[in-house]
Amino acid sequence: MLFILFIFGIVLVVWGIYRMRRDDGLFGKNQKSKNIFNLLLMGEASGLGQFLSGILCIILGVIAFIVR
């Protein structure tokens, strides 16, 4: 069960990194500024939620492994 949490976390991190690099934004010349404008205007950055939730899944998996 813990391995599923690790794998799911890794998939989310990779998906978040992919979306942060590939998604288009409304304004901006480079991808970093596009993600910042998306965060400010729409309340979300492309892939940031997936990236952070993937890190959270990995951390929870480590904590569950230590507690177990």
CORUR-V9067 format. One record per backbone hydrogen bond with DSSP energy under -1.0 kcal/mol. CO is the residue of the C=O (numbers start at 1). NH is the residue of the N-H. Records with the same first field share a line. If there is no record, write none. Layout:
CO=NH / NH
This chain:
1=5
2=6
3=7
4=8
5=9
6=10
7=11
8=12
9=13
10=14
11=15
12=16
13=17
14=18
15=19
16=20
17=21
18=22
19=23
30=34
31=35
32=36
33=37
34=38
35=39
36=40
37=41
38=42 / 44
45=48
47=51
48=52
49=53
50=54
51=55
52=56
53=57
54=58
55=59
56=60
57=61
58=62
59=63
60=64
61=65
62=66
63=67
64=68
